[in-house]
């Protein structure tokens, strides 16, 4: 256990001793001259010895004060350097954490453009679906899906979570050939579904008036843990997956996925959010990332709305 005198008093003494002027020390520390005198006196009482000789109009160090000053100045210089080094590192690196789905389907494809717009910043992306401590100092901002109920955090809603069935063009075409007609929502329970036990499927069926029983949920098949994996399984022809249109816009436009029911998109009280501690809202790198991300999301939503097919356009998203 360290046996240190009050550090506030030590800091005041170091400034007063270095300048040999209580008024100058007060100006440096943002204190009154009376407060400087009080702190110095309290330190002298703790030591049982004088640190300054008070003379009219000035003060000068006693031998004890002169002996203490170099070590204390060196200690404060080391502390200042340590914090300056941290600030330099903090200013030059932006660390973003997000879910596997958002990273793999959207952010990783675009994050390089943010770094190119801000060449003074290095950008590190980590992916996790687990809760993270945003006050640990290891991570600057998080992008998470949820209801937005995170106490003590600044939250910016990026987009609502929506979903509709998608499949590879070959998979959708094969299903239509078997039926001899276009697909309708009531056909989906008989098709190969990816992650059929996902409760989002239950909501989509309910929203579209499709009755289902427990046999659909219990059906053997591919069951994956996140939408990123489900979307790639769908592109590989393994069945129909419930996917968020904004996240898969590029794959729809390039023909890797098709949407059989463009007018049947479900939503829920769930969204993607940009989240960070409230005390970090004015940090320049956080502000720059917030402005870049919200602009990119707004642009992506506008382009999706402009290109989304009507119910009569078939299963392909126009290019």
Backbone torsions as a table, in degrees:
resi	resn	phi	psi	omega
1	UNK	NA	127.1	-178.5
2	UNK	-75.2	138.5	178.2
3	UNK	-109.2	79.2	-175.5
4	UNK	-104.7	146.7	170.4
5	UNK	-70.9	167.0	179.9
6	UNK	-55.7	124.5	-174.9
7	UNK	-67.2	-28.3	177.4
8	UNK	-62.6	-41.4	179.6
9	UNK	-69.2	-38.5	178.9
10	UNK	-63.3	-41.6	179.4
11	UNK	-62.6	-42.3	178.7
12	UNK	-64.9	-44.1	178.9
13	UNK	-59.4	-44.5	-177.5
14	UNK	-60.4	-43.0	179.4
15	UNK	-66.8	-42.5	-179.8
16	UNK	-67.4	-39.1	-178.9
17	UNK	-70.6	-38.4	-178.9
18	UNK	-66.9	-37.7	-178.9
19	UNK	-93.6	-16.1	-173.7
20	UNK	50.5	41.9	-177.7
21	UNK	-160.0	116.6	-178.3
22	UNK	-67.4	-34.1	180.0
23	UNK	-66.5	-43.6	179.3
24	UNK	-65.4	-39.9	178.0
25	UNK	-63.4	-40.3	179.3
26	UNK	-62.3	-42.5	179.3
27	UNK	-64.6	-40.7	-179.9
28	UNK	-64.1	-38.7	-173.9
29	UNK	-94.0	-5.1	-178.6
30	UNK	70.6	37.0	-178.4
31	UNK	-122.5	172.5	171.4
32	UNK	-86.0	159.7	177.1
33	UNK	-63.4	-35.6	178.8
34	UNK	-63.1	-38.6	179.4
35	UNK	-66.6	-37.3	176.4
36	UNK	-63.3	-46.2	179.6
37	UNK	-60.3	-40.4	-179.7
38	UNK	-64.6	-44.7	-178.4
39	UNK	-65.6	-40.8	178.5
40	UNK	-63.9	-43.8	-179.9
41	UNK	-62.2	-39.8	-179.7
42	UNK	-65.6	-35.4	178.1
43	UNK	-70.0	-40.6	177.7
44	UNK	-62.2	-40.1	179.0
45	UNK	-65.7	-36.4	178.5
46	UNK	-67.4	-38.2	-180.0
47	UNK	-80.0	-22.9	-176.3
48	UNK	72.5	27.2	-179.6
49	UNK	-155.5	153.0	179.7
50	UNK	-78.7	144.9	176.9
51	UNK	-107.0	-22.6	-179.2
52	UNK	-132.8	148.5	167.0
53	UNK	-99.6	117.2	-179.5
54	UNK	-82.8	123.1	176.2
55	UNK	-124.9	161.8	-177.4
56	UNK	-60.7	118.8	175.8
57	UNK	84.4	-9.1	-179.7
58	UNK	-159.5	170.6	173.4
59	UNK	-130.0	154.2	173.6
60	UNK	-137.8	154.3	-175.2
61	UNK	-72.5	143.5	168.2
62	UNK	-78.6	168.6	176.4
63	UNK	-55.3	-38.6	178.2
64	UNK	-64.0	-46.0	179.8
65	UNK	-61.2	-41.1	179.3
66	UNK	-65.6	-33.6	179.8
67	UNK	-72.4	-35.5	-178.4
68	UNK	-76.0	-32.4	-169.7
69	UNK	-57.2	-50.1	-176.2
70	UNK	-58.8	-42.3	-179.2
71	UNK	-66.0	-41.4	-178.9
72	UNK	-68.6	-41.5	177.3
73	UNK	-61.0	-42.9	177.5
74	UNK	-61.3	-39.9	179.5
75	UNK	-64.8	-43.5	179.2
76	UNK	-68.5	-34.1	175.3
77	UNK	-62.0	-41.5	-180.0
78	UNK	-65.8	-41.3	177.9
79	UNK	-62.9	-45.1	180.0
80	UNK	-60.8	-41.3	-179.5
81	UNK	-65.9	-38.3	179.6
82	UNK	-62.6	-44.9	-179.8
83	UNK	-71.3	-34.4	177.6
84	UNK	-65.0	-39.4	178.0
85	UNK	-63.8	-42.8	177.9
86	UNK	-62.2	-43.7	-178.4
87	UNK	-63.5	-40.3	179.2
88	UNK	-62.8	-44.0	177.7
89	UNK	-63.9	-41.8	-177.9
90	UNK	-65.6	-39.5	-178.5
91	UNK	-69.1	-25.6	-171.5
92	UNK	-99.3	-5.2	-177.7
93	UNK	-132.2	126.1	173.7
94	UNK	-107.1	122.9	178.3
95	UNK	-111.0	124.1	-177.7
96	UNK	-117.2	132.3	172.2
97	UNK	-116.1	141.0	177.8
98	UNK	-152.4	177.8	-178.8
99	UNK	-75.0	160.2	176.6
100	UNK	-57.7	-41.3	-176.6
101	UNK	-64.0	-51.6	-176.0
102	UNK	-66.6	-37.4	179.0
103	UNK	-63.8	-48.8	-171.9
104	UNK	-76.8	-29.2	-176.1
105	UNK	-96.1	-21.2	-173.6
106	UNK	-138.6	-58.9	-167.5
107	UNK	-67.7	-44.2	-176.8
108	UNK	-60.9	-26.4	179.8
109	UNK	-76.1	-17.6	-172.1
110	UNK	-122.1	-14.2	-172.6
111	UNK	-63.1	-30.5	178.5
112	UNK	-60.5	-32.1	-179.8
113	UNK	-68.7	-32.6	175.7
114	UNK	-64.9	-44.4	-179.2
115	UNK	-64.7	-36.7	179.4
116	UNK	-68.4	-32.4	176.4
117	UNK	-73.0	-22.4	-178.5
118	UNK	-129.8	72.4	-174.2
119	UNK	-64.5	-14.3	177.4
120	UNK	-76.9	-10.3	-178.2
121	UNK	-107.5	136.4	163.7
122	UNK	-92.2	145.2	-176.6
123	UNK	-124.0	128.4	178.1
124	UNK	-119.3	130.5	-179.9
125	UNK	-113.1	126.9	174.2
126	UNK	-119.7	148.7	-178.9
127	UNK	-121.5	134.5	178.1
128	UNK	-164.7	142.1	173.5
129	UNK	-96.9	3.6	-179.1
130	UNK	-91.4	161.6	174.6
131	UNK	-65.8	141.8	177.9
132	UNK	-127.2	153.8	179.7
133	UNK	-91.0	104.8	-176.9
134	UNK	-77.5	-6.7	178.5
135	UNK	-100.2	6.6	-178.8
136	UNK	-75.3	-17.6	-177.0
137	UNK	91.6	-6.4	-178.5
138	UNK	-85.6	-24.9	-174.0
139	UNK	-130.3	139.3	-178.9
140	UNK	-89.9	-49.6	-177.0
141	UNK	-139.9	155.9	176.4
142	UNK	-127.2	148.4	171.0
143	UNK	-119.6	116.2	-172.7
144	UNK	-133.9	154.7	174.2
145	UNK	-99.8	137.2	179.4
146	UNK	168.8	-164.0	-178.3
147	UNK	-89.2	-7.9	178.5
148	UNK	87.3	14.1	-177.4
149	UNK	-97.1	81.3	178.1
150	UNK	-127.8	108.2	-175.8
151	UNK	-66.4	143.0	176.0
152	UNK	74.4	10.9	-178.1
153	UNK	-116.8	146.0	166.2
154	UNK	-82.1	133.4	-175.6
155	UNK	-128.8	134.1	176.1
156	UNK	-125.5	115.5	179.9
157	UNK	-71.1	126.3	-178.7
158	UNK	-89.9	-52.1	176.3
159	UNK	-164.3	151.6	177.6
160	UNK	-71.3	147.9	177.3
161	UNK	-80.0	120.5	177.0
162	UNK	-129.5	161.9	-175.2
163	UNK	-159.4	148.4	178.2
164	UNK	-155.3	153.8	-179.5
165	UNK	-65.0	140.3	174.3
166	UNK	-138.8	156.4	179.5
167	UNK	-153.8	171.9	173.8
168	UNK	-70.9	154.7	178.9
169	UNK	-56.4	-42.0	-179.0
170	UNK	-65.0	-40.0	-179.1
171	UNK	-65.2	-44.9	179.6
172	UNK	-66.0	-41.7	-179.8
173	UNK	-64.8	-39.4	179.4
174	UNK	-63.7	-39.5	178.3
175	UNK	-64.8	-39.1	179.5
176	UNK	-70.2	-35.1	177.2
177	UNK	-64.7	-40.8	179.7
178	UNK	-63.1	-38.7	-178.0
179	UNK	-84.5	-22.2	-178.1
180	UNK	75.2	21.7	-178.9
181	UNK	-164.1	176.0	175.0
182	UNK	-69.7	151.3	178.3
183	UNK	-70.8	147.7	170.3
184	UNK	-125.2	158.6	-177.2
185	UNK	-53.0	-35.1	-178.3
186	UNK	-64.7	-16.3	179.3
187	UNK	-77.3	-23.4	-168.6
188	UNK	-58.7	-41.7	-179.3
189	UNK	-59.8	-21.0	178.8
190	UNK	-92.1	-5.1	179.7
191	UNK	-89.9	170.0	176.2
192	UNK	-75.1	112.2	-177.8
193	UNK	-104.4	137.6	175.7
194	UNK	-91.2	130.5	-176.6
195	UNK	53.7	58.2	-176.1
196	UNK	-64.2	-20.4	-179.0
197	UNK	-81.7	-6.1	179.5
198	UNK	-61.6	130.8	-176.9
199	UNK	-68.6	-13.6	173.6
200	UNK	-64.5	-33.9	175.3
201	UNK	-61.3	-42.4	-179.3
202	UNK	-61.4	-40.5	179.0
203	UNK	-66.2	-42.7	-178.5
204	UNK	-62.8	-42.6	177.1
205	UNK	-61.0	-44.6	-179.6
206	UNK	-63.0	-44.2	-179.8
207	UNK	-61.0	-28.2	-174.6
208	UNK	-108.8	13.9	174.6
209	UNK	65.0	33.2	-179.7
210	UNK	-102.7	112.5	178.7
211	UNK	-74.2	134.2	177.0
212	UNK	-135.1	156.0	176.1
213	UNK	-119.4	-178.6	-175.2
214	UNK	-64.0	-19.0	-179.0
215	UNK	-63.8	-28.4	178.5
216	UNK	-68.3	-44.2	-179.4
217	UNK	-66.1	-36.8	-175.8
218	UNK	-86.1	-2.5	-175.3
219	UNK	-60.9	135.4	173.8
220	UNK	-63.0	149.4	178.4
221	UNK	162.5	-170.4	-178.4
222	UNK	-77.7	126.5	178.1
223	UNK	-127.2	116.8	-175.0
224	UNK	-118.8	161.2	-169.4
225	UNK	-92.2	-16.6	-179.8
226	UNK	-148.7	162.5	-174.2
227	UNK	-65.9	-31.2	178.9
228	UNK	-59.4	-46.4	178.8
229	UNK	-67.4	-37.8	-179.8
230	UNK	-64.4	-41.3	179.1
231	UNK	-64.3	-40.8	179.1
232	UNK	-70.1	-33.6	174.8
233	UNK	-65.1	-39.9	177.4
234	UNK	-63.1	-43.8	178.8
235	UNK	-62.0	-28.3	179.0
236	UNK	-82.0	3.3	175.8
237	UNK	84.3	19.8	-176.7
238	UNK	-87.4	-0.7	176.2
239	UNK	142.3	-164.9	-179.0
240	UNK	-99.3	131.7	179.4
241	UNK	-121.1	148.9	173.0
242	UNK	-85.2	116.0	-173.5
243	UNK	-130.8	154.8	179.3
244	UNK	-86.0	118.3	-174.4
245	UNK	-52.9	-42.4	-177.0
246	UNK	-60.8	-36.1	-176.1
247	UNK	-76.2	-20.2	-174.5
248	UNK	-118.3	18.0	-177.3
249	UNK	-57.1	-43.1	-179.4
250	UNK	-65.0	-40.3	180.0
251	UNK	-70.0	-32.4	174.4
252	UNK	-67.9	-46.1	-178.3
253	UNK	-64.7	-33.9	-179.4
254	UNK	-87.0	0.8	175.0
255	UNK	81.9	12.6	176.5
256	UNK	-80.7	-22.7	175.9
257	UNK	-132.2	154.3	173.2
258	UNK	-129.9	156.1	-179.9
259	UNK	-118.8	108.2	-175.1
260	UNK	-73.0	-23.6	-176.4
261	UNK	-128.9	72.3	-174.8
262	UNK	-62.8	-19.5	179.0
263	UNK	-94.5	6.5	-177.5
264	UNK	-120.2	68.8	179.5
265	UNK	-108.3	120.8	-179.9
266	UNK	-91.6	152.3	174.1
267	UNK	-132.2	162.1	175.5
268	UNK	-144.5	169.1	-179.2
269	UNK	-75.2	68.9	-173.2
270	UNK	-152.9	139.3	-175.6
271	UNK	-150.6	166.5	169.9
272	UNK	-93.7	136.8	-175.0
273	UNK	-130.9	146.7	165.6
274	UNK	-93.6	127.0	-171.9
275	UNK	-132.1	139.5	173.5
276	UNK	-161.0	158.6	179.8
277	UNK	-59.0	141.8	-176.4
278	UNK	-56.9	-33.6	-178.0
279	UNK	-71.6	-9.2	-179.5
280	UNK	-98.0	2.9	-171.2
281	UNK	-63.1	-27.8	-177.2
282	UNK	-98.8	1.8	177.0
283	UNK	-63.9	126.2	-172.6
284	UNK	-53.1	-44.9	-176.8
285	UNK	-66.9	-34.2	177.0
286	UNK	-67.8	-43.6	178.6
287	UNK	-61.3	-43.7	-179.8
288	UNK	-64.7	-40.2	179.2
289	UNK	-67.8	-41.3	178.6
290	UNK	-58.4	-46.8	-178.4
291	UNK	-65.3	-40.9	179.3
292	UNK	-65.5	-47.3	-175.2
293	UNK	-65.6	-46.5	-178.5
294	UNK	-64.5	-36.4	177.2
295	UNK	-65.8	-41.7	179.5
296	UNK	-64.9	-41.6	179.2
297	UNK	-65.1	-45.4	178.8
298	UNK	-58.0	-42.3	179.6
299	UNK	-65.7	-41.7	180.0
300	UNK	-64.9	-40.2	178.6
301	UNK	-65.6	-39.9	179.4
302	UNK	-64.9	-42.6	179.3
303	UNK	-67.2	-38.0	178.6
304	UNK	-63.7	-45.4	-179.7
305	UNK	-62.4	-36.7	-178.2
306	UNK	-71.5	-28.8	-174.3
307	UNK	-107.4	-2.8	-176.6
308	UNK	-66.6	133.3	-175.6
309	UNK	-71.2	156.3	172.2
310	UNK	-84.0	173.0	-177.9
311	UNK	-65.3	-16.7	-178.4
312	UNK	-99.0	3.7	-176.2
313	UNK	-87.7	4.4	-178.0
314	UNK	80.8	-152.9	-172.8
315	UNK	-99.5	-5.2	-175.3
316	UNK	-98.8	143.5	172.6
317	UNK	-83.9	125.0	-178.8
318	UNK	-60.7	146.4	177.0
319	UNK	-102.4	NA	NA
